[in-house]
Amino acid sequence: MADRGAERFSTSISLRVNDASLPQSATDTPVRLDNAQGSHPSGSPADTAGVYRLGAQTYAVNRPWPEDMPDQITDEKLHLLLPEASISSMQSAEEAPSLVQEAWKLFLFFVLACLLMEALLCLPGQTAKRPSPTTRP
């Protein structure tokens, strides 16, 4: 909401790929200003994100936001897609903890104890005060 409100005060133009309001010109062709190497060597603003100049107007073309949001799959959908596969996930609460999971917990506690013991052994010890050298007259 803040980005959309700030757009009307901004002098730069930020558009989306395949946006209907992309600048068009019958005489000029858009020139790509950034050095990004995309999968499309043509660098058309209709299908490639980047920074372009068309005449005197400079504008940025970005990918749509949904492309950056990763899709997540639930255990139920996964079992529907792969009914014959034996799948275990971190979020799965169906199964009781296995011996491997219990062994990992013990291993992690052991490693933590070793690291704490190493930290204690690395502490500097107390040094005895040395008598200051006396000068002989």
C-alpha positions in Angstrom: 0.0 0.0 0.0 2.9 2.4 0.8 4.6 1.6 -2.5 1.4 2.3 -4.5 0.9 5.5 -2.6 4.5 6.6 -3.2 4.2 5.9 -7.0 2.3 9.2 -7.6 5.1 11.3 -6.0 8.0 9.5 -7.7 9.6 10.7 -11.0 10.9 7.2 -11.8 8.6 4.8 -13.5 8.4 1.2 -12.2 6.3 -1.2 -14.3 5.7 -4.9 -14.5 6.6 -7.3 -17.3 3.8 -7.5 -19.9 2.2 -4.4 -18.3 -0.3 -2.6 -20.6 1.1 0.8 -19.7 4.6 0.0 -21.0 5.8 2.9 -23.1 5.4 2.3 -26.8 6.9 4.2 -29.8 6.6 3.6 -33.5 10.0 5.2 -34.3 12.2 4.5 -31.3 13.2 1.1 -29.8 13.9 0.7 -26.1 17.5 0.6 -25.1 18.6 -1.6 -22.1 20.7 0.4 -19.6 21.6 -2.3 -17.1 24.3 -4.9 -17.7 22.2 -7.9 -16.5 22.5 -11.0 -18.8 19.0 -12.5 -19.0 17.8 -15.5 -20.8 16.4 -13.3 -23.6 19.2 -11.7 -25.5 16.8 -9.4 -27.3 16.0 -7.6 -23.9 12.5 -6.6 -24.8 10.7 -4.8 -21.9 7.6 -6.8 -22.7 9.2 -10.0 -21.6 12.4 -9.2 -19.7 12.9 -7.3 -16.5 15.5 -4.6 -16.5 16.1 -0.8 -16.9 15.2 0.7 -20.2 15.3 4.1 -22.0 12.8 5.0 -24.7 13.5 8.4 -26.0 13.9 10.7 -23.0 12.0 8.5 -20.6 13.8 6.0 -18.4 11.8 3.2 -16.7 12.4 0.0 -14.8 10.5 -3.2 -15.6 10.2 -5.7 -12.8 8.9 -9.3 -12.5 5.5 -9.7 -10.9 5.5 -10.2 -7.1 3.9 -13.7 -7.3 7.0 -15.0 -9.1 9.1 -14.3 -5.9 6.8 -16.1 -3.6 7.7 -19.7 -3.2 4.9 -22.3 -3.4 4.6 -24.6 -0.4 3.1 -28.0 -0.5 1.3 -29.7 2.4 1.8 -33.3 3.4 -1.7 -34.2 2.1 -1.0 -32.8 -1.4 2.3 -34.5 -1.5 0.7 -37.9 -0.7 -1.9 -37.3 -3.3 0.8 -36.4 -5.9 3.1 -39.3 -5.0 0.8 -42.0 -3.5 3.3 -44.9 -3.7 6.4 -43.0 -2.4 7.6 -43.3 1.2 8.0 -39.7 2.2 8.8 -38.1 5.6 8.9 -34.4 6.2 10.1 -32.2 9.0 6.5 -31.0 9.7 5.0 -34.5 9.6 3.4 -35.3 13.0 2.0 -38.7 11.9 5.0 -40.8 12.7 6.6 -41.5 16.1 10.2 -40.3 16.4 12.6 -42.8 14.9 15.9 -44.0 16.3 17.8 -41.8 13.9 16.1 -38.7 15.3 16.8 -39.7 18.8 20.5 -40.4 18.0 20.8 -36.9 16.4 19.5 -35.3 19.6 22.0 -37.2 21.7 24.8 -36.3 19.2 23.9 -32.6 19.3 23.9 -32.5 23.2 27.3 -34.3 23.1 28.7 -31.7 20.7 27.4 -28.9 22.8 29.0 -30.3 25.9 32.3 -30.7 24.1 32.2 -27.1 22.9 31.5 -25.8 26.4 34.3 -27.9 27.8 36.7 -26.5 25.1 35.6 -23.0 25.9 36.4 -23.6 29.6 39.8 -25.0 28.8 40.7 -22.0 26.6 40.1 -19.5 29.4 43.4 -17.9 30.5 44.7 -19.1 33.9 45.7 -16.9 36.8 49.2 -15.7 36.7 51.3 -15.3 39.8 52.6 -11.9 40.5 56.3 -11.6 39.9 58.4 -9.5 42.2 59.5 -6.3 40.5 63.2 -6.2 39.8 65.0 -4.1 42.3 67.9 -1.9 41.2 71.1 -2.1 43.1 72.8 1.1 43.9 
